[in-house]
Amino acid sequence: LRSAAEALPVALKAMGHQLLQASDAEVHYASGQSELNAAREQVTAALNLQQVRGELAEKSELRSIEQNRVQDLRDMYQNAREARIGAMASALAGALVAGCSCPVCGSTSHPLPASGVVGVGRKNEERARRAYESAQFELSALDEVIAGLRGRADALTQTSFDKPVDAVTIQVASLEERQAKIGALVDTLEGLRAQEAELQRQLNESHLKME
């Protein structure tokens, strides 16, 4: 009994040390889990940012093409308009008679009347105008999409801290491994408390028997 009574306090002290480690692990587990969740959010944000930046690059390239198309259609519309106006002036010039007043300006002198302009119908001009305005609308819509992608990219950059996907993925793996070890230690806490209580009971019983 005396030998047991001397050994039990040593066992209790060792058990107390294990309990302290498990209790500390329990305290740090919650904060560690919060850190792990934040790192997982970074991975998601980094992956989404990678995708959004890819879309942004594609849309920006498409915008450059669309901008050139809008300019070409604008030139076509202006040319069609100028051609129709020129044709009208040429038609008026063909009806001018020396000494008679111009129906447009009223002058009786016609030093340089328009001539030789190929006519362009109003329908053709309207068709060119509609094509140009439609392209402008599509370009504006594309600008809105690009603005939205840039806004998403800015928000995701703040969440991911603009870290590479590989870097945050490695960080998550490291945190998961640490949490697994801490969690395993926390899981032993209840059993350690039960063992400590049993050792204390044995110690008390040995003291009673020695008396």
C-alpha positions, 0 to 999 in steps of 0.5 A, spaced: 500 500 500 505 504 501 509 503 495 502 504 491 501 510 495 508 513 493 507 511 486 500 514 485 502 521 486 507 521 480 502 518 476 497 523 477 502 529 476 504 526 469 496 525 468 496 532 470 501 534 465 497 531 459 491 534 461 494 541 461 496 539 454 489 537 452 486 543 455 491 548 451 489 544 445 482 545 446 483 552 447 487 553 441 482 549 436 477 554 435 482 559 433 485 554 429 479 552 426 477 560 424 484 561 421 483 554 417 476 557 414 479 563 412 484 560 408 479 556 405 476 562 403 482 565 400 483 558 396 476 559 393 477 567 392 484 565 389 481 560 384 475 565 382 480 571 381 484 566 376 477 565 373 475 572 373 481 575 370 481 570 364 474 572 363 476 579 363 482 578 358 478 575 353 472 580 354 478 586 353 480 583 347 473 582 344 472 589 346 478 591 342 475 588 336 468 591 337 471 598 338 474 597 331 468 594 328 464 600 331 469 605 327 468 601 321 461 601 321 461 609 323 465 610 317 461 606 313 455 610 315 458 617 314 460 615 307 453 613 306 450 619 308 455 624 305 454 620 298 447 621 299 447 628 300 452 629 295 448 626 290 442 630 292 447 636 291 449 633 284 441 632 282 440 640 284 446 642 280 443 638 274 437 642 274 441 649 275 440 654 269 445 660 268 441 666 270 436 663 274 436 663 282 439 657 286 433 653 289 437 652 295 441 659 296 438 663 291 444 665 287 443 666 280 451 665 279 453 658 279 461 658 279 462 650 282 456 646 281 456 639 284 457 633 279 459 626 278 456 623 285 454 616 285 447 616 288 446 612 295 438 611 297 436 613 304 434 606 305 442 604 304 443 610 309 438 608 314 441 601 314 448 603 315 446 607 321 442 602 324 448 597 323 452 603 327 448 604 332 447 596 334 454 596 334 455 601 339 449 598 343 453 592 343 460 595 345 456 599 351 453 592 353 460 589 353 463 595 357 458 594 362 460 586 363 468 588 363 466 593 369 462 588 373 468 583 372 473 588 374 469 590 380 469 582 382 476 582 381 477 587 386 473 584 391 476 577 390 483 580 390 481 583 397 479 576 400 485 572 397 490 578 398 492 576 391 496 570 393 497 565 388 492 559 388 498 554 389 501 558 395 494 558 399 492 551 397 499 549 401 497 553 407 490 550 407 493 543 407 498 545 413 493 548 417 488 542 416 494 537 418 495 542 424 488 542 426 487 534 425 493 533 430 490 538 435 483 535 434 486 528 436 489 531 442 482 534 444 479 528 443 483 524 449 481 530 454 475 526 456 478 520 457 484 523 461 479 526 466 476 519 467 483 516 468 485 522 473 479 521 477 480 514 477 487 515 480 485 520 485 480 515 487 485 509 488 490 514 492 484 516 497 483 509 498 490 507 499 491 512 504 484 510 508 487 502 508 494 505 510 490 508 516 
